[in-house]
Amino acid sequence: MNLTELIRAVDERGAADAASTGQVASVRGALVAAAAQDPGSTAYQSRVQGAARLVSETWPFSSELGTLVLAFSEALQRHAR
């Protein structure tokens, strides 16, 4: 899954997710901000990590979208090493 696909998943499934509308909007905003950056940049990584931090700190454990965001962030971190 790439970032564009992740944003699309948030758009398509956000309303039905366990997270609130406000939580989904905040994470979506961070992901869109990341998409505006060069994928190899620290700004890109920082924004994706920020989205993952929002998920881990505020989203319900049962959120399927939250799981996707966290997995994307972890994969990005592994690839950067």
N, C-alpha and C positions, 0 to 999 in steps of 0.2 A: 504494500500500500504506500502510495506517495502522499505528499502533503495535500495536493489538490483533491485526491480521493478521500482523504480524511475530512477535509472541510466539507465536501459533498455529503459524506455520511452524517456529519453534525447537522447540516442543513436538512437532510431528508428524515433523520430519525430523532432529532432533538426534541420535538414536541412529545414524543412517546417515551422518552428516556426517563429514568428515575430521578435525574437531576432536574432542578427547577429551570424555568425559562431564563431567569437571570444568570444562573450558573452557566448554562449552555451559551448564552450570549457573551459572557466574559471570556470563556475559553475560545469561542469562535473568533472573537476580536484578536486574541493573542496569536491564534493560528494564521489569521489573515495578515497580521503584521509580520509574521515570520515569512509568509509567502512573498512579501514585497522585498525580501532581502535575498542576496546571493546565497544559495544553499550551502556553500562552503564557508560562509562567514560566521564569525562568533555571534553576530547579531541574530542570525537565523537560529543558531543553536540555543541562544539565550531566550529567545521568544518561545521556542518550542518547549524548553525546560520550564519557562514561566507558566505555560498552559498546563503542563504536567503537574506543576506545584499546586496550581489552583484546584486541579482534580483531586490530588492526593489529600489536600487539606480541607476541602469543603464539599466534595461530592459524596453521595451515598455509595456504599460499597457495591450495591447491586447495579450500578450504572454500566451498561454495555458500552456506551460511548466513552466513558471514563477509562475503561479497560483498553479501548483502542488508542486513546490519546497517550496513556502511560506506555503501552507497547511501542508506539511510534517513537516516543522520546527515548526509551531504553535502546531501541535499535539504532537510533541516531548517535547516541553516546557510545555504543559499542563500535560503530563504524568509524567514529572520530579517533578512536584509540589506535 
